[in-house]
Amino acid sequence: MLAVNYTNLRDNMKMYMDKVTDDYETIIITRKDNKNVVMISEEAYNNLMENIYVLGNKENYDWLMKGKAQLENGQCAAHDLIEVAENE
């Protein structure tokens, strides 16, 4: 995570946007009166929104935690994948 002031961001906008999108960096833009802003990539934002949606539903959360516990306790099995011809 990087912290940069507004003036530095403005003067180097492309560089910082490239860091966010290419290097998966999160940037905090510091402003007067502690009115800071966070810059993340669209990909990171979409992932965050999906996680909030999925984990915000108790049934989904419980289902995921049950699956996680099963995996951690070795209650899982590996299967070979079956390849299907494209014209089927």
N, CA, C and O atoms as a GROMACS GRO file, in nm:
protein
  352
    1MET      N    1   0.085  -0.117   0.000
    1MET     CA    2   0.000   0.000   0.000
    1MET      C    3   0.090   0.123   0.000
    1MET      O    4   0.184   0.133   0.078
    2LEU      N    5   0.058   0.215  -0.089
    2LEU     CA    6   0.134   0.339  -0.098
    2LEU      C    7   0.048   0.455  -0.049
    2LEU      O    8  -0.074   0.451  -0.061
    3ALA      N    9   0.112   0.556   0.005
    3ALA     CA   10   0.044   0.679   0.042
    3ALA      C   11   0.110   0.792  -0.037
    3ALA      O   12   0.232   0.804  -0.040
    4VAL      N   13   0.029   0.874  -0.100
    4VAL     CA   14   0.080   0.982  -0.182
    4VAL      C   15  -0.012   1.104  -0.164
    4VAL      O   16  -0.133   1.089  -0.149
    5ASN      N   17   0.047   1.223  -0.163
    5ASN     CA   18  -0.039   1.340  -0.150
    5ASN      C   19  -0.101   1.376  -0.285
    5ASN      O   20  -0.056   1.330  -0.390
    6TYR      N   21  -0.203   1.456  -0.278
    6TYR     CA   22  -0.281   1.489  -0.399
    6TYR      C   23  -0.196   1.552  -0.507
    6TYR      O   24  -0.209   1.517  -0.624
    7THR      N   25  -0.108   1.644  -0.470
    7THR     CA   26  -0.025   1.713  -0.569
    7THR      C   27   0.067   1.615  -0.640
    7THR      O   28   0.081   1.621  -0.762
    8ASN      N   29   0.129   1.526  -0.565
    8ASN     CA   30   0.218   1.425  -0.625
    8ASN      C   31   0.138   1.332  -0.716
    8ASN      O   32   0.185   1.296  -0.823
    9LEU      N   33   0.020   1.294  -0.673
    9LEU     CA   34  -0.065   1.209  -0.756
    9LEU      C   35  -0.099   1.279  -0.887
    9LEU      O   36  -0.085   1.222  -0.995
   10ARG      N   37  -0.142   1.402  -0.876
   10ARG     CA   38  -0.181   1.479  -0.996
   10ARG      C   39  -0.064   1.491  -1.093
   10ARG      O   40  -0.083   1.478  -1.214
   11ASP      N   41   0.056   1.514  -1.041
   11ASP     CA   42   0.173   1.532  -1.128
   11ASP      C   43   0.222   1.401  -1.189
   11ASP      O   44   0.294   1.402  -1.288
   12ASN      N   45   0.183   1.288  -1.129
   12ASN     CA   46   0.230   1.156  -1.175
   12ASN      C   47   0.114   1.058  -1.191
   12ASN      O   48   0.129   0.939  -1.163
   13MET      N   49   0.002   1.106  -1.236
   13MET     CA   50  -0.121   1.026  -1.241
   13MET      C   51  -0.102   0.895  -1.318
   13MET      O   52  -0.140   0.789  -1.268
   14LYS      N   53  -0.046   0.899  -1.437
   14LYS     CA   54  -0.031   0.777  -1.516
   14LYS      C   55   0.053   0.672  -1.443
   14LYS      O   56   0.017   0.555  -1.440
   15MET      N   57   0.163   0.715  -1.383
   15MET     CA   58   0.250   0.622  -1.312
   15MET      C   59   0.174   0.552  -1.199
   15MET      O   60   0.183   0.431  -1.183
   16TYR      N   61   0.100   0.631  -1.121
   16TYR     CA   62   0.027   0.572  -1.009
   16TYR      C   63  -0.088   0.483  -1.056
   16TYR      O   64  -0.112   0.377  -0.997
   17MET      N   65  -0.156   0.524  -1.161
   17MET     CA   66  -0.263   0.438  -1.213
   17MET      C   67  -0.206   0.308  -1.267
   17MET      O   68  -0.267   0.202  -1.252
   18ASP      N   69  -0.089   0.313  -1.330
   18ASP     CA   70  -0.023   0.191  -1.377
   18ASP      C   71   0.016   0.101  -1.260
   18ASP      O   72   0.004  -0.021  -1.270
   19LYS      N   73   0.062   0.159  -1.149
   19LYS     CA   74   0.096   0.079  -1.030
   19LYS      C   75  -0.029   0.008  -0.978
   19LYS      O   76  -0.022  -0.108  -0.936
   20VAL      N   77  -0.140   0.077  -0.980
   20VAL     CA   78  -0.265   0.019  -0.930
   20VAL      C   79  -0.310  -0.096  -1.020
   20VAL      O   80  -0.346  -0.203  -0.971
   21THR      N   81  -0.309  -0.075  -1.151
   21THR     CA   82  -0.360  -0.178  -1.241
   21THR      C   83  -0.258  -0.287  -1.272
   21THR      O   84  -0.295  -0.404  -1.281
   22ASP      N   85  -0.133  -0.251  -1.289
   22ASP     CA   86  -0.032  -0.349  -1.330
   22ASP      C   87   0.032  -0.422  -1.212
   22ASP      O   88   0.064  -0.541  -1.223
   23ASP      N   89   0.050  -0.353  -1.100
   23ASP     CA   90   0.120  -0.410  -0.984
   23ASP      C   91   0.025  -0.443  -0.869
   23ASP      O   92   0.069  -0.480  -0.761
   24TYR      N   93  -0.106  -0.428  -0.892
   24TYR     CA   94  -0.209  -0.457  -0.789
   24TYR      C   95  -0.183  -0.378  -0.661
   24TYR      O   96  -0.206  -0.428  -0.551
   25GLU      N   97  -0.136  -0.256  -0.676
   25GLU     CA   98  -0.105  -0.170  -0.562
   25GLU      C   99  -0.231  -0.095  -0.520
   25GLU      O  100  -0.313  -0.059  -0.604
   26THR      N  101  -0.246  -0.072  -0.391
   26THR     CA  102  -0.351   0.014  -0.338
   26THR      C  103  -0.285   0.145  -0.298
   26THR      O  104  -0.179   0.145  -0.234
   27ILE      N  105  -0.346   0.256  -0.337
   27ILE     CA  106  -0.286   0.386  -0.308
   27ILE      C  107  -0.382   0.469  -0.223
   27ILE      O  108  -0.501   0.480  -0.254
   28ILE      N  109  -0.329   0.525  -0.116
   28ILE     CA  110  -0.405   0.620  -0.034
   28ILE      C  111  -0.363   0.759  -0.077
   28ILE      O  112  -0.245   0.794  -0.070
   29ILE      N  113  -0.459   0.838  -0.122
   29ILE     CA  114  -0.432   0.976  -0.158
   29ILE      C  115  -0.463   1.061  -0.036
   29ILE      O  116  -0.578   1.074   0.006
   30THR      N  117  -0.359   1.120   0.021
   30THR     CA  118  -0.376   1.199   0.143
   30THR      C  119  -0.418   1.341   0.106
   30THR      O  120  -0.366   1.400   0.011
   31ARG      N  121  -0.512   1.394   0.183
   31ARG     CA  122  -0.565   1.529   0.158
   31ARG      C  123  -0.574   1.604   0.290
   31ARG      O  124  -0.561   1.546   0.398
   32LYS      N  125  -0.595   1.732   0.279
   32LYS     CA  126  -0.609   1.815   0.398
   32LYS      C  127  -0.728   1.770   0.480
   32LYS      O  128  -0.823   1.712   0.427
   33ASP      N  129  -0.723   1.795   0.608
   33ASP     CA  130  -0.831   1.763   0.702
   33ASP      C  131  -0.862   1.613   0.704
   33ASP      O  132  -0.974   1.573   0.735
   34ASN      N  133  -0.763   1.531   0.670
   34ASN     CA  134  -0.777   1.385   0.675
   34ASN      C  135  -0.893   1.333   0.589
   34ASN      O  136  -0.956   1.233   0.624
   35LYS      N  137  -0.920   1.399   0.478
   35LYS     CA  138  -1.024   1.356   0.384
   35LYS      C  139  -0.958   1.270   0.275
   35LYS      O  140  -0.963   1.303   0.157
   36ASN      N  141  -0.897   1.162   0.318
   36ASN     CA  142  -0.820   1.076   0.229
   36ASN      C  143  -0.910   0.993   0.138
   36ASN      O  144  -1.027   0.970   0.168
   37VAL      N  145  -0.851   0.949   0.028
   37VAL     CA  146  -0.921   0.868  -0.071
   37VAL      C  147  -0.833   0.747  -0.102
   37VAL      O  148  -0.710   0.757  -0.100
   38VAL      N  149  -0.897   0.634  -0.130
   38VAL     CA  150  -0.823   0.513  -0.165
   38VAL      C  151  -0.844   0.483  -0.313
   38VAL      O  152  -0.957   0.487  -0.362
   39MET      N  153  -0.736   0.453  -0.384
   39MET     CA  154  -0.744   0.417  -0.525
   39MET      C  155  -0.710   0.269  -0.539
   39MET      O  156  -0.603   0.224  -0.498
   40ILE      N  157  -0.804   0.193  -0.597
   40ILE     CA  158  -0.782   0.052  -0.627
   40ILE      C  159  -0.824   0.027  -0.771
   40ILE      O  160  -0.895   0.109  -0.830
   41SER      N  161  -0.782  -0.084  -0.827
   41SER     CA  162  -0.819  -0.116  -0.964
   41SER      C  163  -0.965  -0.158  -0.972
   41SER      O  164  -1.026  -0.195  -0.871
   42GLU      N  165  -1.021  -0.152  -1.090
   42GLU     CA  166  -1.158  -0.197  -1.111
   42GLU      C  167  -1.170  -0.346  -1.077
   42GLU      O  168  -1.270  -0.390  -1.020
   43GLU      N  169  -1.068  -0.423  -1.111
   43GLU     CA  170  -1.068  -0.566  -1.080
   43GLU      C  171  -1.075  -0.589  -0.929
   43GLU      O  172  -1.152  -0.673  -0.883
   44ALA      N  173  -0.994  -0.514  -0.853
   44ALA     CA  174  -0.996  -0.527  -0.707
   44ALA      C  175  -1.130  -0.482  -0.650
   44ALA      O  176  -1.183  -0.544  -0.557
   45TYR      N  177  -1.185  -0.375  -0.705
   45TYR     CA  178  -1.315  -0.325  -0.660
   45TYR      C  179  -1.425  -0.429  -0.684
   45TYR      O  180  -1.505  -0.457  -0.595
   46ASN      N  181  -1.428  -0.486  -0.804
   46ASN     CA  182  -1.529  -0.587  -0.836
   46ASN      C  183  -1.516  -0.708  -0.745
   46ASN      O  184  -1.617  -0.764  -0.701
   47ASN      N  185  -1.392  -0.749  -0.718
   47ASN     CA  186  -1.369  -0.862  -0.627
   47ASN      C  187  -1.420  -0.830  -0.488
   47ASN      O  188  -1.483  -0.913  -0.423
   48LEU      N  189  -1.392  -0.710  -0.441
   48LEU     CA  190  -1.437  -0.666  -0.309
   48LEU      C  191  -1.590  -0.666  -0.300
   48LEU      O  192  -1.646  -0.714  -0.202
   49MET      N  193  -1.656  -0.613  -0.404
   49MET     CA  194  -1.803  -0.608  -0.404
   49MET      C  195  -1.863  -0.749  -0.407
   49MET      O  196  -1.964  -0.776  -0.341
   50GLU      N  197  -1.800  -0.839  -0.483
   50GLU     CA  198  -1.849  -0.977  -0.488
   50GLU      C  199  -1.835  -1.044  -0.352
   50GLU      O  200  -1.925  -1.115  -0.307
   51ASN      N  201  -1.721  -1.023  -0.286
   51ASN     CA  202  -1.700  -1.081  -0.153
   51ASN      C  203  -1.800  -1.027  -0.052
   51ASN      O  204  -1.852  -1.102   0.030
   52ILE      N  205  -1.827  -0.898  -0.058
   52ILE     CA  206  -1.926  -0.839   0.033
   52ILE      C  207  -2.062  -0.901   0.008
   52ILE      O  208  -2.134  -0.931   0.103
   53TYR      N  209  -2.098  -0.919  -0.118
   53TYR     CA  210  -2.227  -0.977  -0.151
   53TYR      C  211  -2.237  -1.122  -0.102
   53TYR      O  212  -2.335  -1.159  -0.037
   54VAL      N  213  -2.137  -1.202  -0.135
   54VAL     CA  214  -2.140  -1.344  -0.098
   54VAL      C  215  -2.136  -1.363   0.052
   54VAL      O  216  -2.214  -1.439   0.108
   55LEU      N  217  -2.044  -1.294   0.118
   55LEU     CA  218  -2.028  -1.312   0.262
   55LEU      C  219  -2.133  -1.236   0.343
   55LEU      O  220  -2.149  -1.261   0.462
   56GLY      N  221  -2.204  -1.146   0.278
   56GLY     CA  222  -2.308  -1.071   0.346
   56GLY      C  223  -2.436  -1.151   0.365
   56GLY      O  224  -2.524  -1.110   0.440
   57ASN      N  225  -2.446  -1.264   0.297
   57ASN     CA  226  -2.562  -1.352   0.309
   57ASN      C  227  -2.525  -1.466   0.403
   57ASN      O  228  -2.432  -1.542   0.375
   58LYS      N  229  -2.595  -1.477   0.515
   58LYS     CA  230  -2.560  -1.577   0.618
   58LYS      C  231  -2.559  -1.718   0.562
   58LYS      O  232  -2.470  -1.797   0.596
   59GLU      N  233  -2.656  -1.753   0.478
   59GLU     CA  234  -2.658  -1.889   0.421
   59GLU      C  235  -2.535  -1.915   0.336
   59GLU      O  236  -2.475  -2.022   0.347
   60ASN      N  237  -2.496  -1.820   0.252
   60ASN     CA  238  -2.375  -1.836   0.171
   60ASN      C  239  -2.251  -1.848   0.259
   60ASN      O  240  -2.166  -1.934   0.236
   61TYR      N  241  -2.243  -1.763   0.360
   61TYR     CA  242  -2.128  -1.765   0.450
   61TYR      C  243  -2.118  -1.900   0.522
   61TYR      O  244  -2.011  -1.960   0.529
   62ASP      N  245  -2.231  -1.948   0.574
   62ASP     CA  246  -2.230  -2.076   0.644
   62ASP      C  247  -2.191  -2.190   0.551
   62ASP      O  248  -2.116  -2.279   0.591
   63TRP      N  249  -2.240  -2.189   0.428
   63TRP     CA  250  -2.209  -2.292   0.328
   63TRP      C  251  -2.059  -2.290   0.297
   63TRP      O  252  -1.996  -2.396   0.289
   64LEU      N  253  -2.001  -2.170   0.280
   64LEU     CA  254  -1.858  -2.160   0.253
   64LEU      C  255  -1.774  -2.209   0.371
   64LEU      O  256  -1.674  -2.278   0.351
   65MET      N  257  -1.814  -2.173   0.492
   65MET     CA  258  -1.739  -2.215   0.610
   65MET      C  259  -1.749  -2.366   0.631
   65MET      O  260  -1.653  -2.428   0.677
   66LYS      N  261  -1.863  -2.424   0.599
   66LYS     CA  262  -1.879  -2.570   0.609
   66LYS      C  263  -1.784  -2.638   0.510
   66LYS      O  264  -1.716  -2.735   0.545
   67GLY      N  265  -1.779  -2.589   0.388
   67GLY     CA  266  -1.688  -2.644   0.287
   67GLY      C  267  -1.543  -2.628   0.326
   67GLY      O  268  -1.462  -2.718   0.306
   68LYS      N  269  -1.509  -2.513   0.382
   68LYS     CA  270  -1.371  -2.489   0.428
   68LYS      C  271  -1.334  -2.587   0.538
   68LYS      O  272  -1.224  -2.643   0.537
   69ALA      N  273  -1.424  -2.609   0.633
   69ALA     CA  274  -1.398  -2.702   0.743
   69ALA      C  275  -1.380  -2.844   0.689
   69ALA      O  276  -1.293  -2.918   0.735
   70GLN      N  277  -1.463  -2.882   0.592
   70GLN     CA  278  -1.451  -3.016   0.534
   70GLN      C  279  -1.315  -3.032   0.466
   70GLN      O  280  -1.250  -3.136   0.482
   71LEU      N  281  -1.272  -2.931   0.393
   71LEU     CA  282  -1.143  -2.937   0.326
   71LEU      C  283  -1.030  -2.947   0.428
   71LEU      O  284  -0.938  -3.027   0.411
   72GLU      N  285  -1.036  -2.867   0.533
   72GLU     CA  286  -0.932  -2.868   0.636
   72GLU      C  287  -0.928  -3.000   0.712
   72GLU      O  288  -0.822  -3.038   0.762
   73ASN      N  289  -1.041  -3.069   0.722
   73ASN     CA  290  -1.047  -3.197   0.793
   73ASN      C  291  -1.025  -3.316   0.701
   73ASN      O  292  -1.042  -3.431   0.742
   74GLY      N  293  -0.988  -3.288   0.577
   74GLY     CA  294  -0.960  -3.396   0.483
   74GLY      C  295  -1.083  -3.466   0.430
   74GLY      O  296  -1.074  -3.577   0.376
   75GLN      N  297  -1.197  -3.405   0.444
   75GLN     CA  298  -1.323  -3.465   0.396
   75GLN      C  299  -1.349  -3.421   0.253
   75GLN      O  300  -1.449  -3.356   0.222
   76CYS      N  301  -1.256  -3.458   0.166
   76CYS     CA  302  -1.269  -3.422   0.025
   76CYS      C  303  -1.209  -3.534  -0.059
   76CYS      O  304  -1.136  -3.620  -0.008
   77ALA      N  305  -1.240  -3.531  -0.186
   77ALA     CA  306  -1.187  -3.633  -0.276
   77ALA      C  307  -1.144  -3.568  -0.406
   77ALA      O  308  -1.203  -3.469  -0.450
   78ALA      N  309  -1.040  -3.622  -0.466
   78ALA     CA  310  -0.991  -3.574  -0.595
   78ALA      C  311  -1.049  -3.663  -0.705
   78ALA      O  312  -1.060  -3.784  -0.688
   79HIS      N  313  -1.086  -3.602  -0.814
   79HIS     CA  314  -1.142  -3.675  -0.928
   79HIS      C  315  -1.071  -3.631  -1.055
   79HIS      O  316  -1.033  -3.515  -1.070
   80ASP      N  317  -1.055  -3.725  -1.148
   80ASP     CA  318  -1.002  -3.688  -1.279
   80ASP      C  319  -1.110  -3.615  -1.356
   80ASP      O  320  -1.228  -3.646  -1.344
   81LEU      N  321  -1.068  -3.518  -1.434
   81LEU     CA  322  -1.162  -3.445  -1.517
   81LEU      C  323  -1.193  -3.526  -1.642
   81LEU      O  324  -1.104  -3.590  -1.699
   82ILE      N  325  -1.315  -3.522  -1.684
   82ILE     CA  326  -1.356  -3.590  -1.806
   82ILE      C  327  -1.362  -3.486  -1.917
   82ILE      O  328  -1.431  -3.385  -1.906
   83GLU      N  329  -1.288  -3.511  -2.025
   83GLU     CA  330  -1.290  -3.417  -2.137
   83GLU      C  331  -1.406  -3.453  -2.227
   83GLU      O  332  -1.429  -3.569  -2.259
   84VAL      N  333  -1.479  -3.351  -2.268
   84VAL     CA  334  -1.595  -3.368  -2.354
   84VAL      C  335  -1.562  -3.303  -2.488
   84VAL      O  336  -1.510  -3.192  -2.492
   85ALA      N  337  -1.593  -3.373  -2.596
   85ALA     CA  338  -1.570  -3.318  -2.728
   85ALA      C  339  -1.659  -3.197  -2.749
   85ALA      O  340  -1.771  -3.193  -2.698
   86GLU      N  341  -1.611  -3.098  -2.823
   86GLU     CA  342  -1.686  -2.973  -2.840
   86GLU      C  343  -1.817  -2.992  -2.913
   86GLU      O  344  -1.909  -2.912  -2.893
   87ASN      N  345  -1.831  -3.093  -2.998
   87ASN     CA  346  -1.954  -3.108  -3.077
   87ASN      C  347  -2.060  -3.188  -3.001
   87ASN      O  348  -2.166  -3.216  -3.057
   88GLU      N  349  -2.035  -3.225  -2.879
   88GLU     CA  350  -2.135  -3.299  -2.801
   88GLU      C  351  -2.228  -3.206  -2.731
   88GLU      O  352  -2.318  -3.251  -2.660
   0.00000   0.00000   0.00000
